[in-house]
Amino acid sequence: MTAVVLAVLFIQPIQAYRAASDHHRRAELALTRVKAEHDDLARRAAESGTRGALVAEARSLGFVFRGETPYIVVTK
């Protein structure tokens, strides 16, 4: 009978420990993903200040350098 009472008393703390452990594991995974995203954004921000990135963005918007002849390629 004593063993049953002790087992019942330990169920709630064990369940709470497992829930906290699962929550911690999920939080660690989320943190890892956010850190990777942060590193990617920091790299992209550093690259965006370069002349090459500026030229690439301008060209994607249709800008051309002075003296260049713009061509429009139409595909069907």
N, C-alpha and C positions, 0 to 999 in steps of 0.2 A: 504494500500500500504506500509506503514512504517513497518507493522508487517511482510510482505513478505520479505522486504529488510533485516530486522533484522534476520529473520529465515535463509536466505541464508548466511548471514555473520557468523552465528553460526555453520553451517553445517561442515565446514572444521575443526575448532578446536575440535568439538565433535568427528569427525571421527579420528582425530589424537590422541585424548585422549583414545579412545577405542582401537586403534591399539597399543598404548604404553602399555595400561593395559594388553592386550593379550600377548604382547611380554614379559612383566614382569612376568606374570603368568607362561609362558613356561620356562623362565629362572630360576624361583624358582623351578619348577619341575625338571629341568635338574640338578640344584645344589643339590637338595635332593638326586637324583640318584647317582651323583658323590661322594657325601659325604658318602653314604652307601657303594659304591664300595671301596672308600679309607679306610674306617674302616675295611672292609673285607680283603683287601690287607695288611693292617697294622697288623691285627690279624694273617694272614697266615705267614707274615714275622717274627713275634715274635715266632710263633710256629716252624718255620723251623730251628731255631737254637737249638732246644732241641735234646737230644739223641734219643728219641723215633721217632722223625721225620726223623732223619738221618738213623736210622735202617730201618724204613719203606721204605724210598726211595731206600736204598741199596738193600733191599729184592725185591722191584719191578723191579730192574735192574738185578736180578738174583744172587746177591752176597750172600754168606753164611759165617757164622763165622768159624774160624779155629776149626777143629775137628768135625764139623757137616757133615752129609752125605746129599748131594743134591739129591733131587728126582724130576723127571720130570713127571708130570701127563698129559697123553694124553687122550683126549676125542674124541669120534667119533660122 
